[in-house]
Amino acid sequence: MKFDFVRNIQFTKLLKVNGQLKEFNFRKANPHNDGIFSVDVSDDRGNRVMLQMQKDDGTWKIITPGLPKWVQEKEVIFNEVIEEELK
């Protein structure tokens, strides 16, 4: 009998947004390198902002439309954080 283990990746990073630290939660359930990361964070009112990122030409990019500007501006940082965690 052969067992295949699938590694879930889940981590949290504190990032500074507009002078405040915000907790960003990253999760990837798919073991493939080209899978999708789910990211969530709460806004100033406590509402959850959820987005997805997918690897495109070697860089993790946001694929969720209609996000607040303060989230979109962190795309490069998200890419760096994900790549650091995957090492």
ZATOR-443207 format. One record per residue: residue number from 1; residue in three letters; chain; z, x, y of N, C-alpha, C, O, CB in turn. Coordinates in Angstrom, 2 decimals, decimal comma, always signed. Atoms other than C-alpha are relative to their C-alpha. Glycine has a CB too. Example, Ala and Ser with C-alpha at 12.3 -4.5 7.8 and 13.67 -1.06 7.14 Angstrom:
% residues 2
R figu lolo pake     nc3     nc1     nc2    cac3    cac1    cac2     cc3     cc1     cc2     oc3     oc1     oc2    cbc3    cbc1    cbc2
R    1  Ala    A   +0,00   +0,89   -1,19   +7,80  +12,30   -4,50   +0,00   +0,90   +1,20   +0,66   +1,94   +1,18   +1,25   -0,99   +0,03
R    2  Ser    A   -0,06   -0,82   -1,19   +7,14  +13,67   -1,06   +0,73   -0,77   +1,09   +0,90   -0,26   +2,20   -1,42   +0,41   +0,46
% end
This chain:
% residues 87
R figu lolo pake     nc3     nc1     nc2    cac3    cac1    cac2     cc3     cc1     cc2     oc3     oc1     oc2    cbc3    cbc1    cbc2
R    1  Met    A   +0,00   +0,85   -1,17   +0,00   +0,00   +0,00   +0,00   +0,90   +1,24   +0,80   +1,82   +1,35   +1,22   -0,97   -0,01
R    2  Lys    A   +0,13   -0,79   -1,22   -1,03   +1,40   +3,38   +0,50   -0,81   +1,19   +0,17   -1,98   +1,34   -1,46   +0,44   +0,21
R    3  Phe    A   -0,50   +0,64   -1,22   +0,76   +0,60   +6,63   -0,64   +0,65   +1,21   -0,73   +1,87   +1,30   +1,55   +0,09   +0,08
R    4  Asp    A   +0,49   -0,49   -1,28   -0,81   +0,91  +10,05   +0,97   -0,45   +1,07   +1,27   -1,64   +1,20   -1,45   -0,51   +0,29
R    5  Phe    A   -0,92   +0,32   -1,08   +1,58   +1,09  +12,96   -0,75   -0,01   +1,32   -1,49   +0,92   +1,63   +1,17   +1,01   +0,03
R    6  Val    A   +0,62   +0,14   -1,31   +0,42   -0,10  +16,35   +1,07   +0,27   +1,04   +2,11   -0,39   +1,07   -0,65   -1,42   +0,18
R    7  Arg    A   -0,98   -0,38   -1,01   +2,21   +1,52  +19,25   -0,19   -0,84   +1,26   -1,25   -0,80   +1,89   -0,12   +1,50   +0,34
R    8  Asn    A   +0,00   +0,72   -1,27   +3,04   -0,80  +22,14   +0,53   +0,96   +1,06   +1,47   +1,72   +0,81   +0,87   -1,31   -0,07
R    9  Ile    A   -0,43   -0,84   -1,10   +3,41   +0,96  +25,46   +0,56   -0,91   +1,07   -0,10   -1,84   +1,53   -1,16   +0,88   +0,56
R   10  Gln    A   -0,65   +0,82   -1,02   +5,85   -0,50  +27,95   +0,93   +0,91   +0,80   +1,77   +1,60   +0,22   +0,78   -1,21   -0,63
R   11  Phe    A   -0,86   -0,83   -0,84   +7,48   +1,23  +30,91   +0,09   -0,60   +1,40   -0,73   -1,45   +1,78   -0,52   +1,45   +0,07
R   12  Thr    A   -0,23   +0,47   -1,36   +8,78   +0,60  +34,42   +0,03   +1,19   +0,94   +0,60   +2,23   +0,62   +1,32   -0,81   +0,08
R   13  Lys    A   -0,02   -1,04   -1,03   +8,22   +2,67  +37,56   +0,40   -0,62   +1,32   -0,03   -1,72   +1,66   -1,38   +0,70   +0,12
R   14  Leu    A   -0,34   +0,41   -1,37   +9,78   +2,36  +41,00   -0,96   +0,69   +0,95   -1,07   +1,92   +0,96   +1,50   +0,36   +0,35
R   15  Leu    A   +0,96   -0,53   -0,97   +7,17   +2,80  +43,72   +0,33   -0,55   +1,38   +0,77   -1,70   +1,52   -1,46   -0,36   -0,39
R   16  Lys    A   -0,30   +0,43   -1,37   +7,59   +2,64  +47,48   -1,19   -0,79   +0,55   -2,33   -0,33   +0,52   +0,31   +1,23   +0,91
R   17  Val    A   +0,99   +0,88   -0,62   +5,72   -0,23  +49,15   +0,57   -0,47   +1,32   +1,63   -1,10   +1,36   -0,36   -1,22   -0,94
R   18  Asn    A   -0,44   +0,41   -1,34   +6,04   -0,81  +52,89   +1,46   +0,38   +0,28   +2,22   -0,41   +0,84   -0,17   -1,50   +0,17
R   19  Gly    A   -1,35   -0,48   -0,26   +9,23   +1,25  +53,02   +1,07   -0,48   -0,96   +2,24   -0,13   -0,82   +0,38   -0,38   +1,35
R   20  Gln    A   -0,96   +0,52   +0,99  +10,87   -0,56  +50,08   -0,40   +0,45   -1,40   -1,58   +0,61   -1,70   +0,06   -1,55   +0,07
R   21  Leu    A   +0,29   -0,30   +1,40  +11,18   +0,41  +46,43   -0,24   -1,30   -0,75   +0,56   -2,24   -0,66   +1,16   +0,80   -0,64
R   22  Lys    A   +0,31   +1,17   +0,82   +9,54   -2,10  +44,12   -0,12   +0,45   -1,45   -0,59   +1,55   -1,74   -1,32   -0,70   +0,47
R   23  Glu    A   +0,04   -0,29   +1,43   +9,82   -2,22  +40,34   -1,28   -0,55   -0,60   -1,50   -1,76   -0,63   +1,24   -0,59   -0,71
R   24  Phe    A   +1,26   +0,38   +0,64   +6,43   -2,26  +38,63   +0,16   +0,17   -1,50   +0,55   +1,24   -1,97   -1,20   +0,87   +0,54
R   25  Asn    A   -0,10   +0,00   +1,46   +6,39   -3,14  +34,92   -1,39   +0,09   -0,59   -2,26   -0,73   -0,28   +0,74   -1,27   -0,51
R   26  Phe    A   +1,29   -0,24   +0,64   +3,50   -1,81  +32,85   +0,13   -0,30   -1,49   +1,15   +0,03   -2,11   -0,49   +1,46   +0,24
R   27  Arg    A   -0,03   +0,31   +1,43   +2,62   -3,04  +29,35   -1,42   +0,06   -0,55   -2,36   -0,48   +0,03   +0,63   -1,39   -0,26
R   28  Lys    A   +1,29   -0,07   +0,70   -0,20   -2,25  +26,94   +0,28   -0,22   -1,48   +0,90   +0,61   -2,13   -0,72   +1,38   +0,24
R   29  Ala    A   -0,22   +0,33   +1,41   -0,17   -3,92  +23,54   -1,14   +0,49   -0,89   -0,96   +0,64   -2,10   +0,17   -1,50   -0,16
R   30  Asn    A   +1,17   -0,42   +0,75   -3,63   -2,76  +22,49   +0,02   +1,52   -0,17   +0,16   +2,24   +0,81   -1,30   -0,45   +0,72
R   31  Pro    A   -0,10   -1,44   +0,22   -3,64   +0,70  +20,86   -1,25   +0,78   +0,42   -1,21   +2,01   +0,47   +0,27   +0,25   -1,45
R   32  His    A   +1,24   -0,69   -0,34   -7,22   +1,51  +21,91   +0,05   +0,55   +1,42   +0,67   -0,05   +2,30   -1,21   -0,94   -0,17
R   33  Asn    A   +0,00   -0,64   -1,32   -7,83   +3,83  +24,86   -0,63   -0,86   +1,08   -0,26   -0,75   +2,25   -0,72   +1,32   -0,06
R   34  Asp    A   +0,67   +0,83   -0,99  -10,06   +1,28  +26,56   +0,63   -1,38   +0,12   +0,01   -2,31   +0,64   -1,48   -0,14   -0,34
R   35  Gly    A   -0,71   +1,26   -0,08   -7,50   -1,50  +26,29   +0,37   -0,36   +1,43   -0,04   +0,31   +2,38   +1,25   +0,05   -0,86
R   36  Ile    A   -0,37   +0,50   -1,32   -5,99   -3,40  +29,17   +1,51   +0,15   +0,20   +2,30   -0,18   -0,69   -0,43   -1,48   +0,17
R   37  Phe    A   -1,40   -0,04   -0,39   -2,70   -2,71  +30,92   +0,32   -1,23   +0,82   -0,45   -1,60   +1,70   +0,32   +1,29   +0,80
R   38  Ser    A   -0,52   +1,09   -0,82   -0,74   -5,67  +32,27   +1,07   +0,60   +0,89   +1,91   +1,38   +0,43   +0,57   -1,18   -0,87
R   39  Val    A   -0,98   -0,50   -0,96   +1,29   -4,93  +35,39   +0,58   -1,19   +0,74   -0,15   -2,11   +1,11   -0,65   +1,02   +1,01
R   40  Asp    A   -0,59   +1,07   -0,80   +3,77   -7,18  +37,14   +1,06   +0,57   +0,93   +1,70   +1,58   +0,63   +0,61   -1,10   -0,90
R   41  Val    A   -0,96   -0,38   -1,03   +5,95   -6,90  +40,22   +0,38   -1,26   +0,76   -0,39   -2,22   +0,79   -0,60   +1,10   +0,97
R   42  Ser    A   -0,36   +1,17   -0,80   +7,87   -9,34  +42,38   -0,29   +0,29   +1,47   -0,12   +1,41   +1,94   +1,49   -0,38   -0,21
R   43  Asp    A   +0,26   -0,14   -1,43   +6,89   -9,95  +46,00   +1,30   -0,20   +0,77   +2,37   -0,33   +0,17   -1,09   -1,01   +0,47
R   44  Asp    A   -1,21   +0,12   -0,84   +9,31  -10,30  +48,94   +0,74   -1,31   -0,20   +1,94   -1,40   +0,10   -0,38   +0,14   +1,45
R   45  Arg    A   -0,62   +1,30   +0,23   +9,99  -13,93  +48,03   +0,51   -0,19   -1,42   +1,07   -1,23   -1,76   -0,99   -1,09   +0,32
R   46  Gly    A   -0,46   +0,08   +1,39  +10,76  -13,18  +44,39   -1,03   -0,55   -0,96   -0,73   -0,70   -2,15   +1,22   -0,83   -0,06
R   47  Asn    A   +1,06   +0,48   +0,87   +7,46  -14,52  +43,04   -0,62   +1,18   -0,73   -0,76   +2,27   -0,17   -1,08   -0,78   +0,81
R   48  Arg    A   +0,62   -1,07   +0,79   +5,84  -12,49  +40,26   -1,48   +0,11   +0,35   -2,20   -0,89   +0,40   +0,18   -0,27   -1,51
R   49  Val    A   +1,41   -0,30   -0,19   +2,52  -10,86  +41,04   -0,43   +0,71   -1,27   +0,11   +1,76   -1,62   -0,26   +0,89   +1,31
R   50  Met    A   +0,45   -0,56   +1,27   +0,65  -10,16  +37,80   -1,45   +0,43   +0,13   -2,26   -0,27   +0,74   +0,17   -1,03   -1,16
R   51  Leu    A   +1,37   -0,52   -0,06   -2,47   -8,06  +37,41   -0,31   +0,72   -1,29   +0,57   +1,04   -2,08   -0,19   +0,92   +1,21
R   52  Gln    A   +0,45   -0,75   +1,16   -4,52   -6,33  +34,77   -0,84   +1,17   +0,47   -1,54   +1,10   +1,48   -0,80   -0,90   -0,97
R   53  Met    A   +0,77   -1,20   -0,30   -6,04   -2,87  +34,77   -0,76   +0,40   -1,26   -0,25   +0,29   -2,37   +0,91   +1,16   +0,49
R   54  Gln    A   +0,84   -0,42   +1,11   -8,87   -1,58  +32,61   -0,61   +1,35   +0,34   -0,91   +1,62   +1,51   -1,11   -1,05   -0,31
R   55  Lys    A   +0,57   -1,32   -0,22  -10,23   +1,94  +32,17   -1,50   -0,12   +0,19   -2,20   -0,71   -0,64   +0,33   +0,96   -1,17
R   56  Asp    A   +1,42   +0,03   -0,33  -13,64   +2,37  +33,80   -0,39   +1,38   +0,49   +0,11   +1,85   +1,51   -0,31   -1,10   +1,08
R   57  Asp    A   +0,43   -1,36   -0,32  -15,36   +5,78  +33,90   +1,17   +0,97   +0,12   +1,20   +1,80   +1,03   -0,79   +0,00   +1,30
R   58  Gly    A   -1,12   -0,92   +0,05  -12,11   +7,56  +33,07   +1,13   -0,31   +0,97   +2,10   +0,45   +1,04   -0,48   +1,34   +0,26
R   59  Thr    A   -1,02   +0,36   -0,97  -10,05   +5,79  +35,76   +0,45   -1,43   -0,24   -0,37   -2,31   -0,49   -0,53   +0,16   +1,45
R   60  Trp    A   -0,54   +1,34   +0,14   -7,75   +2,79  +35,45   -0,22   -0,75   +1,29   +0,21   -0,30   +2,36   +1,50   +0,03   -0,38
R   61  Lys    A   +0,33   +0,80   -1,17   -8,97   +0,08  +37,83   +0,56   -1,41   -0,15   +0,64   -1,95   -1,25   -1,53   -0,05   +0,22
R   62  Ile    A   -0,48   +1,38   -0,02   -7,56   -3,30  +38,83   -1,18   -0,93   -0,24   -2,21   -0,80   +0,42   +0,71   -0,34   +1,35
R   63  Ile    A   +1,07   +0,94   +0,29   -9,67   -6,10  +37,36   +0,37   -1,44   +0,38   -0,41   -2,36   +0,16   -0,37   +0,06   -1,47
R   64  Thr    A   -0,46   +1,33   -0,40   -7,65   -9,05  +38,70   -0,37   -0,24   +1,46   +0,04   +0,53   +2,33   +1,54   -0,15   -0,22
R   65  Pro    A   +0,37   +0,28   -1,40   -9,15  -10,63  +41,85   +1,11   -0,73   +0,76   +2,01   -1,32   +0,16   -1,27   -0,83   +0,04
R   66  Gly    A   -0,88   +0,80   -0,85   -7,24  -12,11  +44,78   +1,43   +0,49   +0,12   +2,33   -0,31   +0,38   +0,03   -1,36   -0,50
R   67  Leu    A   -1,36   -0,54   -0,10   -4,22   -9,79  +44,83   +0,35   +0,32   +1,45   -0,54   +0,55   +2,27   +0,14   +1,26   -0,88
R   68  Pro    A   -0,40   -0,41   -1,34   -2,18   -9,04  +47,93   -0,46   +1,43   +0,30   -0,61   +2,25   -0,60   +1,54   -0,11   +0,15
R   69  Lys    A   +0,51   -1,31   -0,41   -3,37   -6,03  +49,91   +0,95   +1,13   -0,41   +0,50   +2,21   -0,80   -0,22   +0,03   +1,52
R   70  Trp    A   -0,97   -1,05   +0,33   -0,14   -4,09  +49,26   -0,06   +0,40   -1,46   +0,33   +1,51   -1,82   +1,40   -0,46   +0,35
R   71  Val    A   +0,18   -0,33   +1,42   -0,86   -4,25  +45,52   -1,31   +0,76   -0,18   -1,34   +1,77   -0,88   +0,01   -1,28   -0,89
R   72  Gln    A   +1,30   -0,65   +0,12   -4,54   -3,30  +45,83   +0,04   +1,44   +0,49   -0,65   +2,30   -0,06   -1,05   -0,78   +0,78
R   73  Glu    A   -0,09   -1,35   -0,57   -3,62   -0,26  +47,92   +0,65   +1,00   -0,97   +0,52   +2,20   -0,76   +0,78   -0,04   +1,30
R   74  Lys    A   -0,69   -0,87   +0,96   -1,60   +1,14  +44,97   -0,84   +0,33   -1,23   -0,33   +0,95   -2,16   +1,29   -0,66   -0,43
R   75  Glu    A   +0,83   -0,20   +1,19   -4,53   +1,27  +42,52   -0,04   +1,47   -0,44   +0,05   +1,76   -1,63   -1,41   -0,50   +0,27
R   76  Val    A   +0,06   -1,42   +0,34   -4,78   +5,08  +42,67   +1,33   +0,46   -0,60   +1,35   +1,22   -1,57   -0,35   +0,85   +1,25
R   77  Ile    A   -1,33   -0,36   +0,51   -1,02   +5,44  +42,14   +0,19   -0,58   -1,40   +0,72   +0,10   -2,28   +1,11   -0,52   +0,95
R   78  Phe    A   -0,10   +0,62   +1,33   -1,16   +3,00  +39,19   -0,74   +0,85   -1,03   -0,23   +1,09   -2,12   -0,56   -1,44   +0,01
R   79  Asn    A   +0,79   -0,84   +0,90   -3,90   +5,15  +37,61   +0,79   +1,26   -0,37   +0,86   +1,63   -1,54   -1,35   +0,37   +0,65
R   80  Glu    A   -0,76   -1,23   +0,25   -1,76   +8,30  +37,99   +1,21   -0,27   -0,89   +1,49   +0,52   -1,80   +0,45   +0,62   +1,32
R   81  Val    A   -1,18   +0,34   +0,78   +1,34   +6,60  +36,57   -0,38   -0,28   -1,45   +0,30   +0,18   -2,37   +0,71   -1,22   +0,61
R   82  Ile    A   +0,44   +0,33   +1,37   -0,54   +5,25  +33,54   -0,43   +1,27   -0,74   -0,03   +1,49   -1,88   -1,16   -1,02   +0,01
R   83  Glu    A   +0,47   -1,22   +0,65   -2,24   +8,57  +32,80   +1,17   +0,93   -0,34   +1,17   +1,56   -1,40   -1,00   +0,74   +0,89
R   84  Glu    A   -1,19   -0,82   +0,27   +1,10  +10,40  +33,06   +0,76   -0,53   -1,21   +1,23   +0,26   -2,03   +0,92   +0,02   +1,23
R   85  Glu    A   -0,72   +0,60   +1,12   +2,70   +7,97  +30,61   -0,75   +0,17   -1,32   -0,12   +0,29   -2,37   +0,25   -1,49   +0,27
R   86  Leu    A   +0,80   -0,10   +1,21   -0,17   +8,25  +28,11   -0,08   +1,43   -0,55   -0,53   +1,63   -1,68   -1,39   -0,52   +0,27
R   87  Lys    A   +0,05   -1,42   +0,48   +0,12  +12,07  +27,86   +0,93   +0,24   -1,14   +1,01   +1,36   -1,65   +0,34   +0,97   +1,13
% end
